[in-house]
Amino acid sequence: MSESETVHDNPTRWVSRHIKKYVASDGDEGHKWKGAPTLLITTRGRKSGKLRRTALIYGRDGDRYIIVASRGGDPKHPSWYLNLHDDPGVELQVFDERFRATASTASPEEKARLWPTMTAVWPPYDEYQEKTDRDIPVVILERSD
């Protein structure tokens, strides 16, 4: 990811507004969403090759950031998660800090340990898992710069 590349924000209107507030305020506005902490993640589109940014709820596991590919319990994985399979290198923004990270899907054992952490942050994750046959992935983000 280079600084000269254009970053395309999530096209969902309310998410796009959230991202714009987050970026403009260095996270002072937007870090908390409905009481949950959020970060901005930028991935490279697996089909387009373009940089794609979205806002996601996160938790912590030591120095690692944890996110959930829930898509509200939809039967399909979110696009950002699919992008990680082709290119696990991402850029994160947490408050005003921007840094590179590497994403990996939690193993079943890691997911079993991390899922309660994430449902404590956002209880609807349990409902999302119940409403889909898809095993909702937990993603681990480790700083790489």
Backbone as a ProteinNet text record, in pm:
[ID]
protein_1_A
[PRIMARY]
MSESETVHDNPTRWVSRHIKKYVASDGDEGHKWKGAPTLLITTRGRKSGKLRRTALIYGRDGDRYIIVASRGGDPKHPSWYLNLHDDPGVELQVFDERFRATASTASPEEKARLWPTMTAVWPPYDEYQEKTDRDIPVVILERSD
[TERTIARY]
85.3	0	89.2	62.9	141.8	54	115.5	39.8	-22.7	28.2	-24.7	-148.9	-178.9	-295.9	-424	-528.1	-658.2	-719.9	-775.5	-844.9	-994	-1062.8	-1206.7	-1279.7	-1360.8	-1433.4	-1553	-1592.5	-1710.6	-1824.9	-1893.3	-1997.7	-2129	-2145	-2265.6	-2265.9	-2373.6	-2376.6	-2338.1	-2399.5	-2370.9	-2227.9	-2175.6	-2037.5	-1941.2	-1969.4	-1886.5	-1882	-1995.9	-1999.6	-1918.1	-1930.9	-1855.1	-1704.8	-1661	-1519.1	-1471.2	-1547.4	-1507.6	-1490.4	-1583.8	-1572.1	-1449	-1427.5	-1314.8	-1183.6	-1169	-1045.2	-1025.3	-1131.3	-1121.7	-1087.8	-1131.7	-1111.1	-1000.2	-927.3	-827.2	-888.5	-1010	-1075.9	-1146.6	-1132.6	-1204.9	-1355.1	-1399.6	-1538.3	-1535.7	-1609	-1617.1	-1544.4	-1449.9	-1384.1	-1487.4	-1579.4	-1688.3	-1810.9	-1869.4	-1991.9	-2088.9	-2198.9	-2297.5	-2230.7	-2131.1	-2062.7	-1945.6	-1925.3	-1817.1	-1701.1	-1577.4	-1462.7	-1453.1	-1416.2	-1399.6	-1262.7	-1217.9	-1095.5	-1129.5	-1037.6	-1050.3	-949.1	-993.8	-905.5	-908.9	-791.1	-778.8	-718.2	-789.5	-744.9	-728.9	-665	-656.4	-762.4	-844.9	-951.1	-895.2	-949.5	-896.8	-927.1	-1031.5	-1066.6	-1019.2	-1042.1	-1012.3	-867.7	-804.2	-670.2	-670.1	-788.5	-800	-794.9	-752.8	-753.6	-895.3	-941.1	-1078.3	-1071.5	-1145.7	-1143.2	-1283.3	-1288.1	-1414	-1388.3	-1494	-1487.5	-1539.8	-1469.8	-1508.9	-1492.3	-1578.5	-1566.1	-1444.2	-1371.5	-1254.6	-1245.7	-1167.4	-1129.2	-977.9	-924.2	-778.2	-745.5	-631.4	-572.4	-424.8	-389	-253.3	-229.3	-124	-91.7	-170	-241.8	-313.1	-453.1	-499.2	-635.8	-716.7	-840.3	-926.6	-1053	-1090	-1212.9	-1290.5	-1418.2	-1506.2	-1568.3	-1561.2	-1614.6	-1761.1	-1845.1	-1982.8	-2079.4	-2065	-2159.1	-2303.1	-2319	-2452.2	-2518.8	-2440.8	-2497.4	-2538.3	-2498.7	-2527.1	-2463.8	-2521.2	-2461.7	-2326.5	-2293.1	-2166.8	-2068.5	-1940.7	-1836.3	-1834.1	-1795.4	-1779.8	-1663.3	-1673.2	-1569.9	-1432.5	-1426.3	-1295.7	-1227.8	-1306.7	-1249.6	-1197	-1272.6	-1227.7	-1099.6	-1088.6	-967.7	-843.1	-860.2	-746.1	-682.9	-760.3	-704.4	-601.6	-624.4	-529.1	-413.6	-440.8	-337.1	-363.4	-295	-318.4	-256.2	-183.5	-126.3	-231.8	-253.5	-357.3	-297.3	-374.8	-339.8	-453.3	-417.6	-517.1	-504.1	-617.1	-616.6	-695.2	-630.5	-694.3	-669.6	-777.4	-766.5	-682	-572.5	-491.3	-371.5	-357.3	-242.7	-274	-188.3	-200.9	-78.2	-102.3	8.5	-30.2	72.7	52.2	38.3	-38.6	-59.6	-76.9	-63	-86.3	-206.3	-297.7	-420.7	-411.3	-467.5	-479.2	-610.2	-667.7	-791.5	-755.5	-826.7	-802.6	-831.4	-747.2	-771.8	-896.6	-954.4	-1071	-1041.9	-921.7	-885.7	-874.4	-810.8	-800.2	-938.5	-1022.7	-1157.7	-1233.3	-1224.2	-1293.8	-1250.4	-1122.9	-1071.8	-1109.5	-1108.8	-1131.3	-1278.6	-1363.2	-1504.8	-1568.6	-1548.2	-1607.7	-1557.1	-1432.7	-1380.2	-1460.1	-1486.4	-1556.6	-1705.2	-1767	-1908.6	-1926.4	-1822.3	-1827.7	-1825.7	-1753.1	-1746.6	-1875.8	-1926.4	-2045.8	-2131.7	-2223.9	-2305.5	-2383.3	-2426.3	-2498.9	-2421.4	-2289.9	-2216.2	-2273.7	-2317.7	-2378.7	-2504.7	-2587.1	-2709	-2674.2	-2571.1	-2529.6	-2487.7	-2412.6	-2367.8	-2485.6	-2585.2	-2702.4	-2784.7	-2787.7	-2875.2	-2811.5	-2685.7	-2621.7	-2560.3	-2553	-2484	-2333.5	-2293.4	-2151.7	-2080.4	-1962.4	-1880.5	-1818.1	-1861.8	-1814	-1668.8	-1579.5	-1438.3	-1403.6	-1306	-1242.3	-1105.9	-1071.6	-947	-854.7	-729.1	-625.1	-539.2	-518.6	-437.1	-313.4	-197.3	-71.4	10.1	52	132.9	253.8	283.3	395.8	498.7	476.8	576	660.8
-117.3	0	122.8	208.5	331.2	449.9	552.6	670.2	744.6	722.2	793.5	726.4	605.2	534.9	590.8	596.6	639	526.6	562.8	466.8	485.6	375.7	378.5	332.7	422.7	390.3	301.6	226.3	141.4	223.1	171	249.4	260	181.7	192.5	330.7	403.9	546.4	575	503.8	533.9	493.7	388.2	347.6	452.1	498.5	601.5	728.2	769.7	886.9	862.3	742.2	704.5	715.6	661.8	665.5	809.2	891.4	1031.1	1104.5	1083.9	1146	1094.3	965.6	902.4	962	967.5	1018.4	1166.2	1246.5	1391.4	1427.9	1345.5	1377	1292.8	1217.7	1123.9	1029.4	987.1	889.5	945.8	1078.1	1135.5	1118.3	1131.9	1101.6	973.3	875.9	752.3	634.5	659.5	543.4	458.3	522.5	448.5	454.6	338.1	327.6	241.6	301.5	231	165.4	233.4	187	93.7	50	-43.3	28.8	-12.8	50.2	6.7	100.1	67.2	112	42.6	78.7	88.7	144.7	146.5	48	-34.7	-131.5	-107.7	-107.5	-92.3	-220.5	-280.3	-402.5	-372.2	-462.9	-450.7	-542	-484.8	-561.7	-677.6	-794.7	-915	-915.7	-846.4	-840.6	-709.7	-599.2	-467.7	-424.5	-474.7	-429.1	-294.1	-234.8	-103.6	-118.3	-10.5	-8.8	18.3	-65.2	-57.6	-38.7	62.1	91.9	77	17.2	6.4	20.2	42.1	53.2	-76.6	-126.5	-250.9	-240.9	-311.7	-325.9	-412.9	-380	-461.7	-489	-591.1	-623.8	-637	-665.3	-678.4	-814	-865.2	-984.8	-952.6	-896	-845.4	-731.1	-741.1	-638.2	-655.2	-763.3	-793.4	-733.5	-696.5	-650.1	-766.9	-776.9	-887.3	-829.4	-882.4	-841.6	-966.7	-948.2	-1060.3	-1036.5	-1138.5	-1128.5	-1172.9	-1099	-1143.3	-1107	-989.7	-936.1	-951.9	-931.5	-936.7	-1072.5	-1178.7	-1312.8	-1351.7	-1274.4	-1304.8	-1439.3	-1511	-1638.8	-1625.7	-1505.4	-1484.9	-1405.8	-1434.2	-1358.6	-1214.2	-1118.6	-981	-972.5	-877.7	-860	-836.9	-757	-728	-856.4	-952.1	-1078.7	-1159.5	-1163.8	-1235.4	-1173.3	-1041.1	-973.3	-1019.7	-1051.6	-1091.9	-1222.8	-1306.9	-1434.2	-1412.5	-1311.6	-1281.7	-1196.3	-1110.1	-1019.2	-990.4	-1061.6	-1042.4	-914.3	-839.6	-713.5	-604.6	-541.9	-439.2	-314.3	-207.4	-88.1	-63.3	-30.8	-3	140.8	196.2	322.7	300.2	326.5	320.5	456.7	532.4	673.8	741.8	809.1	879.4	796.7	676.9	593.5	509	521.5	442.3	352.3	223.5	129	8.4	-60.2	-182.1	-300.6	-398	-519.6	-636.5	-755	-877.2	-947.5	-988.8	-1053.2	-1204.7	-1275.5	-1420.9	-1463.4	-1568.7	-1622.4	-1708.5	-1687.3	-1765.5	-1913.1	-1998.4	-2142.8	-2171.7	-2290.4	-2323.6	-2307.4	-2342.7	-2329.7	-2182.6	-2102.7	-1959.2	-1894.4	-1933.1	-1876	-1907.2	-2029.6	-2067.8	-1979.2	-1940.8	-1854.9	-1709	-1663.1	-1521.1	-1482.4	-1577.3	-1545.5	-1478.8	-1529	-1461.4	-1317.6	-1293	-1156.4	-1066.3	-1116.8	-1035	-1020.8	-1123.8	-1109.8	-1020.2	-1007.4	-911.2	-768.4	-749.1	-617.5	-589.7	-691.3	-674.9	-800.8	-805.8	-925.1	-977.4	-893.2	-947.7	-1049.1	-1060.7	-1161.8	-1301.3	-1330.6	-1461.7	-1479.9	-1376	-1382.8	-1401.2	-1331.3	-1342.8	-1487.1	-1549.1	-1686.4	-1782.4	-1757.1	-1844	-1837.5	-1722.8	-1707.3	-1750.9	-1796.2	-1841.2	-1979.4	-2053.1	-2182.1	-2163.9	-2043.9	-2013.2	-2002.7	-2060.8	-2043.5	-1904.4	-1812.5	-1673.7	-1668.8	-1621.5	-1616.7	-1504.6	-1533.4	-1433.4	-1408.3	-1281.1	-1243.4	-1176.5	-1217.5	-1163.3	-1068.5	-948.8	-847.2	-819.7	-847.4	-826.4	-719.2	-622.7	-511.4	-568	-508.5	-558.8	-452.4	-327.2	-223.6	-187.6
0	0	0	-94.5	-98.1	-64.6	-10.7	31.4	-85.9	-207.8	-323.7	-382.5	-339.9	-392.5	-331	-410.3	-361.7	-279.6	-165.4	-80.2	-101.9	-128.9	-153.8	-28.2	27	149.5	120.1	220.9	212.3	152.9	50.2	-14.9	63.6	169	250.5	314.9	294.1	330.6	475.6	571.5	711.7	748.6	686.2	714.7	657.1	537.5	474.8	560.4	613.6	702.3	828.8	883.4	1003	975.6	862.5	826	812.9	743.9	723	856.3	949.5	1082.4	1156.2	1148.2	1216.3	1165.9	1033.2	973.2	1006	989.2	1009.8	1153.9	1249.7	1391.5	1454.6	1373.8	1427.4	1530.2	1502.4	1587.6	1708.8	1735.7	1849.4	1829.1	1704.5	1668.5	1588.2	1630.7	1554.4	1615.5	1707.9	1768.2	1841.9	1910.6	1974.4	1884.2	1858.3	1779	1859.1	1900.3	1982.7	2103.9	2159	2278.7	2254.1	2129.8	2099	2030.4	2057.9	1992	1846	1759.6	1618.3	1568.5	1468	1397.5	1249.4	1173.7	1028.6	972.9	880.5	815.9	665.9	606.4	461.6	406.5	312.1	245.5	96.6	25.6	-119.9	-180.8	-266.9	-331.6	-411.9	-390.8	-456.1	-605	-648.2	-790.5	-853.8	-784.6	-841.5	-821.6	-716.6	-681.7	-612	-591.2	-526.9	-375	-309.5	-163.2	-114.9	-22.1	30.7	181.7	231.8	375.6	433.1	551.9	624.1	773.9	847.4	993.9	1053.7	1155.1	1219.7	1370.5	1440.6	1585.1	1612.8	1720.4	1752.3	1902	1931.2	2067.7	2070.8	2187.7	2202.9	2264	2222.2	2280.1	2296.5	2409.3	2427.3	2330.7	2250.7	2152.2	2022.1	2008.8	1884.2	1885.9	1767.3	1748.6	1693.2	1738	1698.6	1635	1518	1450.4	1411.6	1380.9	1349.2	1212.4	1127	990.6	988.8	1060.4	1082.5	970.4	916	816.8	866.3	996.5	1056.1	1049.6	1030.1	1021.3	880.7	782.4	642.6	605.3	508.6	469.2	397.7	350.7	280.5	367.2	346.5	415.6	364.3	448.2	400.2	300.9	209.7	106.5	167.4	274.9	334.4	380.6	429.9	475.5	356.6	249.2	129.4	74	83.2	35.3	111.4	239.1	322.4	276.8	209.5	162.3	52.5	-31.4	-138.6	-88.5	8	58	205.5	294.8	438.1	494.7	412.8	458.6	457.9	571.6	585	648	642.4	718.1	815.3	939.3	1042.4	1087.9	1130.9	1202.8	1330.2	1443.1	1574.7	1637.5	1660.2	1695.2	1587.3	1625.5	1525.8	1478.8	1532.4	1496.4	1372.9	1273.1	1150.8	1140.7	1112.3	1104	1020.9	973.6	895.3	990.5	943.1	1020.5	923.9	978.7	902.5	964.1	878	922.5	906.3	1002.9	991.3	1056.8	1002.2	1059.4	1180.1	1287.6	1409.4	1383.6	1438.9	1433.3	1516.8	1503.8	1588.3	1737.6	1779.4	1921.8	1961.5	1874.4	1902.3	1903.1	1808	1802.3	1930.9	1978.9	2102.3	2218.8	2220.8	2327.8	2306.1	2180.5	2150.6	2135.6	2100.2	2077.8	2200.5	2322.2	2438.3	2456.6	2421.3	2427.1	2334.6	2214	2115.3	2146.4	2202.5	2237.7	2360.5	2440.7	2551.4	2496.2	2386.8	2322.1	2245.3	2173.4	2090	2102.5	2201	2225.3	2104.2	2008.1	1893	1809.1	1827.5	1750.4	1773	1895.4	1921.2	1837.4	1828.2	1745.8	1599.1	1552.7	1412.6	1382.1	1474.2	1450.7	1448.8	1534.2	1539.5	1412.2	1346.3	1229.7	1097.8	1099.3	976.1	993.9	883.7	885.6	868.4	829.6	808	942.7	951.1	1070.7	1060.6	1143.4	1135.3	1181.8	1093.6	1129.5	1227.2	1310.8	1394.7	1331.1	1316.3	1249.2	1349.4	1346	1433.3	1349.1	1400.8	1332.4	1417.2	1359.2	1430.8	1361.6	1439.6	1386.7	1312.8	1195.9	1117	1083	1126.7	1094.4	1214.3
[MASK]
+++++++++++++++++++++++++++++++++++++++++++++++++++++++++++++++++++++++++++++++++++++++++++++++++++++++++++++++++++++++++++++++++++++++++++++++++

